Amino acid sequence: MASEAGPSRLSSLPPLDIPKQSDVVSRPRANSKSKPRSAVDPVLRNALRYTISAREYETLHKYVLSRSRLIRKRVPSVNTVERYMDGESNRRGSISEKDGGKGKGKERAANGSPDRGDTYNARAIRDSLRVFIATGLGMRAYETVMARVKSQKEAAVPQKKQPFYKSSGLRLSLSLSTILLLYRLLFRFLSRLRALLLDPSAAPFRTRNPRTSQTLTSPYAPAVGASLAGLALGIYPSQQLRVTVAIAAIFRALEFGWNLFEDEGLIWGWKARAGGKGLIKRERPWWWGSWMLQPFACGQLLHAALFDKESSPVSFIDFIWKSSTTYLHNAPDNLPAGIKWPDAWEIAENLAQMAKLNWPPFVSPTLFPDQPTLPSSLTAIAPLTAQAHPLITALSCATLHPSDPSCLRTYLTFWVRSFPRMGRFFLLFYSVLMLPRYKMLYNSPLYLLNRLISRVLRMSTFATGAISTAWASICFFQTWLPRTFLPTQRFFLGGFLAGLWAWVERKEGRGVFLYSARTSVDSLWKVGVKRRWWRAMKGGDVWVFALALAITGAVYERDARAIREGNTRKGLSWVRGTGFKDWGLEEDVDVDGEEEEEDGVKEE
């Protein structure tokens, strides 16, 4: 039995497979070299991706790095940088381009379609870093220049040194870069969320949550949601610059909204076409324009300068004071020692005090030397009224033009003295602004010079007429109106009349009018807070800025052509992360091309 079972078991075993010498894998030694690292270093790849794009590196390598043989050997080549940054994105990019080639470029860019491996997040971080660095350098240069421009008296005042992290320049740079980064990330997230909710597979969610889905699938949802990034403006301390930025942003947003309403016929309405076939949009009235803001702005600013100095733009008012030497006189050379001559702001305060006293009559100290000629609250202007002409009967006239009893002659004298000075100032100002258009000076010099001279003459006329009318109205109202009739409100009326000179520059003075309106709104808000007409909301300027971003984004999404300036449209596209392109113009071209193709098909 045993002898029979043994051979049978041995015969059932498989033959032993002995490997050959060539197939034997030797065990690596302990001190053997490790596998070489991949050529794509993650640290270097991320550093390049968040610093410069492949296209920019190609340009930099072509014009700068390749000039030096030593530098060219040490820096990576263009192909190497493309491999560093692309990775597997080339394959994904080609698939996405094939799938979405028929969509609009604006939507593809908003969804972050890769361009040579340059992802949406990488571009957002890179642009935010550049904004941070550029703003920081700009603020540093501005602070250096302003420190040298300041007088020695102001520079001698000791200032407390602040820590680096509390400096206004750093916080401004951090605020702007954070706004850009958050806006792009929120806009991309909400755009993708909207696309997912519009997909047929999300129909059950839309059915269960109709209001939420309707809100999130709105075409304005990404723009309005991304505007919450504007709250990052609060990183910058609550100073005048933050208020100015918020007011400027909301003014631009309201302007874009107004243009959209005009384009859609919601303001001026529609009228029947000639022949009764269809409707056409009514045109804007020929007299309508931004110049209509100037009377209200001038009236408010003049009233605030006299009654609320701390709520008025001091630098803007100082420019007006310096241009009013005919009404605001400097101290004479033979002024006796010990007598204080009133400055421009003191004269303005005394004019306001006259209005509060219902414009008391003027008693000439020359004719009545033994009688009190001024109330006790107006003694600061005694050096002016002491030399006033005896024929003057109005106290304001004795203060503004004491040596000349004629208000009309003083008004004409102001024009003769101020108009040439205004002309020289605006000639220099607009000449500097036209320096970038030097090619036009070579091609059509007569046209450019004619436009420059006409612009200077109109602007000089507007400025001289507005300032002179504001001063002359004080004397006019005191002469022809009862003393108790609108004693303080007549300053606003005088400023309103002065602002009507904006009609002269109504065609090209839009920037000046909007600047005056923004300054007036800022001043009016401060006056209202001071007089408790309304309460100041903490961080209210930040919310105003966020609202301005929401309105601007919604208008841009509705109709980009409502934003008239092409560079502004490109800037908004860059903020969204869709490239520095004018998508509104490109869409118009695409629509025109499609219409031409359809017409051609119909004709065929």
Solvent accessible surface area in square Angstrom, and as a share of the most:
residue,aa,sasa,rsa
1,M,191,0.85
2,A,88,0.68
3,S,88,0.57
4,E,131,0.59
5,A,42,0.33
6,G,29,0.28
7,P,85,0.54
8,S,66,0.42
9,R,179,0.65
10,L,128,0.64
11,S,92,0.59
12,S,88,0.56
13,L,121,0.60
14,P,110,0.69
15,P,127,0.80
16,L,157,0.78
17,D,129,0.67
18,I,133,0.68
19,P,89,0.56
20,K,145,0.62
21,Q,164,0.73
22,S,101,0.65
23,D,93,0.48
24,V,87,0.50
25,V,137,0.79
26,S,91,0.59
27,R,221,0.81
28,P,107,0.67
29,R,194,0.71
30,A,115,0.90
31,N,133,0.68
32,S,62,0.40
33,K,198,0.84
34,S,105,0.68
35,K,181,0.77
36,P,117,0.73
37,R,199,0.73
38,S,87,0.56
39,A,80,0.62
40,V,48,0.28
41,D,45,0.23
42,P,69,0.44
43,V,117,0.67
44,L,67,0.33
45,R,64,0.23
46,N,59,0.30
47,A,52,0.41
48,L,26,0.13
49,R,40,0.15
50,Y,75,0.28
51,T,87,0.51
52,I,25,0.13
53,S,13,0.08
54,A,3,0.02
55,R,143,0.52
56,E,67,0.30
57,Y,12,0.05
58,E,73,0.33
59,T,71,0.41
60,L,71,0.35
61,H,26,0.12
62,K,125,0.53
63,Y,120,0.46
64,V,85,0.49
65,L,26,0.13
66,S,33,0.21
67,R,179,0.65
68,S,40,0.26
69,R,168,0.61
70,L,116,0.57
71,I,76,0.39
72,R,96,0.35
73,K,153,0.65
74,R,190,0.70
75,V,40,0.23
76,P,43,0.27
77,S,53,0.34
78,V,29,0.17
79,N,100,0.51
80,T,27,0.15
81,V,0,0.00
82,E,41,0.18
83,R,142,0.52
84,Y,25,0.10
85,M,0,0.00
86,D,16,0.08
87,G,46,0.44
88,E,103,0.46
89,S,19,0.13
90,N,86,0.44
91,R,155,0.57
92,R,155,0.57
93,G,7,0.07
94,S,50,0.32
95,I,96,0.49
96,S,47,0.30
97,E,107,0.48
98,K,169,0.71
99,D,118,0.61
100,G,27,0.26
101,G,48,0.46
102,K,209,0.88
103,G,39,0.38
104,K,120,0.51
105,G,24,0.23
106,K,27,0.12
107,E,100,0.45
108,R,88,0.32
109,A,19,0.14
110,A,12,0.09
111,N,58,0.29
112,G,8,0.08
113,S,40,0.26
114,P,35,0.22
115,D,67,0.35
116,R,78,0.29
117,G,2,0.02
118,D,11,0.06
119,T,49,0.29
120,Y,2,0.01
121,N,67,0.34
122,A,1,0.00
123,R,48,0.17
124,A,0,0.00
125,I,60,0.30
126,R,11,0.04
127,D,17,0.09
128,S,8,0.05
129,L,86,0.43
130,R,97,0.36
131,V,34,0.20
132,F,64,0.27
133,I,102,0.52
134,A,65,0.51
135,T,27,0.16
136,G,25,0.24
137,L,123,0.61
138,G,40,0.38
139,M,30,0.14
140,R,168,0.61
141,A,56,0.44
142,Y,128,0.49
143,E,68,0.30
144,T,62,0.36
145,V,86,0.50
146,M,70,0.31
147,A,62,0.48
148,R,201,0.73
149,V,104,0.60
150,K,94,0.40
151,S,61,0.40
152,Q,163,0.72
153,K,169,0.71
154,E,94,0.42
155,A,68,0.53
156,A,81,0.62
157,V,89,0.51
158,P,125,0.79
159,Q,137,0.61
160,K,194,0.82
161,K,201,0.85
162,Q,125,0.56
163,P,59,0.37
164,F,159,0.66
165,Y,147,0.56
166,K,102,0.43
167,S,35,0.22
168,S,30,0.20
169,G,9,0.09
170,L,42,0.21
171,R,75,0.27
172,L,18,0.09
173,S,1,0.01
174,L,83,0.41
175,S,0,0.00
176,L,62,0.31
177,S,9,0.06
178,T,34,0.19
179,I,17,0.09
180,L,10,0.05
181,L,50,0.25
182,L,71,0.35
183,Y,12,0.05
184,R,4,0.02
185,L,69,0.34
186,L,59,0.29
187,F,8,0.03
188,R,37,0.14
189,F,124,0.52
190,L,28,0.14
191,S,16,0.10
192,R,107,0.39
193,L,47,0.23
194,R,69,0.25
195,A,53,0.41
196,L,122,0.61
197,L,15,0.08
198,L,88,0.44
199,D,61,0.31
200,P,110,0.69
201,S,94,0.61
202,A,17,0.13
203,A,40,0.31
204,P,75,0.47
205,F,66,0.28
206,R,73,0.27
207,T,111,0.64
208,R,163,0.59
209,N,52,0.27
210,P,84,0.53
211,R,206,0.75
212,T,67,0.39
213,S,6,0.04
214,Q,135,0.60
215,T,90,0.52
216,L,48,0.24
217,T,22,0.13
218,S,33,0.21
219,P,64,0.40
220,Y,65,0.25
221,A,17,0.13
222,P,9,0.06
223,A,0,0.00
224,V,72,0.41
225,G,18,0.17
226,A,0,0.00
227,S,5,0.03
228,L,102,0.51
229,A,1,0.00
230,G,0,0.00
231,L,62,0.31
232,A,12,0.09
233,L,3,0.02
234,G,35,0.34
235,I,53,0.27
236,Y,8,0.03
237,P,27,0.17
238,S,86,0.55
239,Q,86,0.38
240,Q,87,0.38
241,L,74,0.37
242,R,19,0.07
243,V,38,0.22
244,T,65,0.38
245,V,51,0.29
246,A,1,0.01
247,I,22,0.11
248,A,33,0.26
249,A,23,0.18
250,I,26,0.13
251,F,42,0.17
252,R,68,0.25
253,A,0,0.00
254,L,104,0.52
255,E,37,0.17
256,F,6,0.03
257,G,11,0.10
258,W,92,0.32
259,N,10,0.05
260,L,16,0.08
261,F,99,0.41
262,E,15,0.07
263,D,46,0.24
264,E,56,0.25
265,G,5,0.05
266,L,119,0.59
267,I,54,0.27
268,W,61,0.21
269,G,24,0.23
270,W,120,0.42
271,K,82,0.35
272,A,68,0.53
273,R,116,0.42
274,A,99,0.77
275,G,76,0.73
276,G,61,0.58
277,K,162,0.69
278,G,48,0.46
279,L,113,0.56
280,I,54,0.27
281,K,68,0.29
282,R,111,0.41
283,E,141,0.63
284,R,111,0.40
285,P,37,0.23
286,W,196,0.69
287,W,105,0.37
288,W,83,0.29
289,G,21,0.20
290,S,28,0.18
291,W,35,0.12
292,M,60,0.27
293,L,75,0.37
294,Q,8,0.04
295,P,3,0.02
296,F,123,0.51
297,A,3,0.03
298,C,23,0.14
299,G,0,0.00
300,Q,22,0.10
301,L,7,0.03
302,L,24,0.12
303,H,39,0.17
304,A,2,0.01
305,A,3,0.02
306,L,9,0.05
307,F,31,0.13
308,D,1,0.01
309,K,79,0.34
310,E,120,0.54
311,S,6,0.04
312,S,9,0.06
313,P,29,0.18
314,V,71,0.41
315,S,90,0.58
316,F,48,0.20
317,I,5,0.03
318,D,43,0.22
319,F,80,0.33
320,I,39,0.20
321,W,17,0.06
322,K,153,0.65
323,S,10,0.06
324,S,0,0.00
325,T,57,0.33
326,T,6,0.04
327,Y,3,0.01
328,L,12,0.06
329,H,54,0.24
330,N,121,0.62
331,A,50,0.39
332,P,54,0.34
333,D,155,0.80
334,N,130,0.66
335,L,50,0.25
336,P,81,0.51
337,A,107,0.83
338,G,88,0.84
339,I,81,0.41
340,K,153,0.65
341,W,36,0.12
342,P,2,0.01
343,D,80,0.41
344,A,24,0.19
345,W,32,0.11
346,E,43,0.19
347,I,1,0.01
348,A,1,0.01
349,E,88,0.40
350,N,11,0.06
351,L,0,0.00
352,A,5,0.04
353,Q,51,0.23
354,M,0,0.00
355,A,0,0.00
356,K,125,0.53
357,L,67,0.33
358,N,55,0.28
359,W,2,0.01
360,P,18,0.12
361,P,83,0.52
362,F,17,0.07
363,V,43,0.25
364,S,5,0.04
365,P,34,0.21
366,T,85,0.49
367,L,105,0.52
368,F,95,0.40
369,P,101,0.64
370,D,139,0.72
371,Q,101,0.45
372,P,123,0.77
373,T,29,0.17
374,L,30,0.15
375,P,46,0.29
376,S,104,0.67
377,S,59,0.38
378,L,0,0.00
379,T,85,0.49
380,A,45,0.35
381,I,0,0.00
382,A,40,0.31
383,P,26,0.16
384,L,0,0.00
385,T,4,0.02
386,A,61,0.47
387,Q,99,0.44
388,A,4,0.03
389,H,63,0.28
390,P,52,0.33
391,L,131,0.65
392,I,9,0.05
393,T,110,0.64
394,A,10,0.08
395,L,1,0.01
396,S,0,0.00
397,C,7,0.04
398,A,0,0.00
399,T,0,0.00
400,L,0,0.00
401,H,4,0.02
402,P,4,0.02
403,S,92,0.60
404,D,30,0.15
405,P,46,0.29
406,S,31,0.20
407,C,46,0.28
408,L,123,0.61
409,R,130,0.47
410,T,6,0.04
411,Y,47,0.18
412,L,97,0.48
413,T,40,0.23
414,F,0,0.00
415,W,54,0.19
416,V,112,0.64
417,R,138,0.51
418,S,1,0.01
419,F,59,0.25
420,P,64,0.41
421,R,90,0.33
422,M,7,0.03
423,G,16,0.15
424,R,155,0.57
425,F,98,0.41
426,F,17,0.07
427,L,82,0.41
428,L,125,0.62
429,F,94,0.39
430,Y,10,0.04
431,S,39,0.25
432,V,82,0.47
433,L,99,0.49
434,M,29,0.13
435,L,119,0.59
436,P,105,0.66
437,R,87,0.32
438,Y,137,0.52
439,K,135,0.57
440,M,55,0.25
441,L,85,0.42
442,Y,190,0.72
443,N,113,0.58
444,S,42,0.27
445,P,57,0.36
446,L,146,0.73
447,Y,117,0.45
448,L,10,0.05
449,L,82,0.41
450,N,104,0.53
451,R,80,0.29
452,L,18,0.09
453,I,95,0.48
454,S,37,0.24
455,R,46,0.17
456,V,10,0.06
457,L,92,0.46
458,R,66,0.24
459,M,8,0.03
460,S,1,0.00
461,T,33,0.19
462,F,10,0.04
463,A,12,0.10
464,T,0,0.00
465,G,0,0.00
466,A,12,0.09
467,I,15,0.08
468,S,0,0.00
469,T,26,0.15
470,A,15,0.12
471,W,6,0.02
472,A,25,0.19
473,S,8,0.05
474,I,5,0.03
475,C,2,0.01
476,F,111,0.46
477,F,11,0.04
478,Q,24,0.11
479,T,81,0.47
480,W,179,0.63
481,L,49,0.25
482,P,87,0.55
483,R,119,0.43
484,T,98,0.57
485,F,101,0.42
486,L,76,0.38
487,P,26,0.17
488,T,30,0.17
489,Q,96,0.43
490,R,4,0.02
491,F,4,0.02
492,F,79,0.33
493,L,69,0.34
494,G,1,0.01
495,G,1,0.01
496,F,55,0.23
497,L,69,0.34
498,A,3,0.02
499,G,0,0.00
500,L,78,0.39
501,W,70,0.25
502,A,0,0.00
503,W,87,0.31
504,V,48,0.28
505,E,0,0.00
506,R,80,0.29
507,K,162,0.69
508,E,55,0.25
509,G,0,0.00
510,R,91,0.33
511,G,53,0.51
512,V,46,0.27
513,F,1,0.00
514,L,28,0.14
515,Y,104,0.39
516,S,4,0.02
517,A,7,0.05
518,R,63,0.23
519,T,20,0.12
520,S,9,0.06
521,V,67,0.38
522,D,17,0.09
523,S,2,0.02
524,L,74,0.37
525,W,116,0.41
526,K,72,0.30
527,V,8,0.04
528,G,0,0.00
529,V,51,0.29
530,K,100,0.42
531,R,95,0.35
532,R,218,0.80
533,W,139,0.49
534,W,93,0.33
535,R,221,0.81
536,A,64,0.49
537,M,124,0.56
538,K,199,0.84
539,G,23,0.22
540,G,16,0.15
541,D,23,0.12
542,V,12,0.07
543,W,129,0.45
544,V,56,0.32
545,F,21,0.09
546,A,8,0.06
547,L,97,0.48
548,A,2,0.01
549,L,40,0.20
550,A,14,0.11
551,I,46,0.23
552,T,15,0.09
553,G,5,0.05
554,A,26,0.20
555,V,8,0.05
556,Y,4,0.01
557,E,61,0.27
558,R,134,0.49
559,D,30,0.16
560,A,10,0.07
561,R,135,0.49
562,A,0,0.00
563,I,0,0.00
564,R,115,0.42
565,E,62,0.28
566,G,26,0.25
567,N,117,0.60
568,T,39,0.23
569,R,30,0.11
570,K,64,0.27
571,G,24,0.23
572,L,40,0.20
573,S,0,0.00
574,W,82,0.29
575,V,45,0.26
576,R,8,0.03
577,G,5,0.05
578,T,8,0.05
579,G,30,0.29
580,F,124,0.52
581,K,98,0.42
582,D,12,0.06
583,W,19,0.07
584,G,5,0.05
585,L,103,0.51
586,E,73,0.33
587,E,53,0.24
588,D,40,0.21
589,V,93,0.53
590,D,85,0.44
591,V,74,0.42
592,D,75,0.39
593,G,29,0.27
594,E,101,0.45
595,E,90,0.40
596,E,121,0.54
597,E,123,0.55
598,E,100,0.45
599,D,75,0.39
600,G,28,0.27
601,V,108,0.62
602,K,161,0.68
603,E,150,0.67
604,E,182,0.81
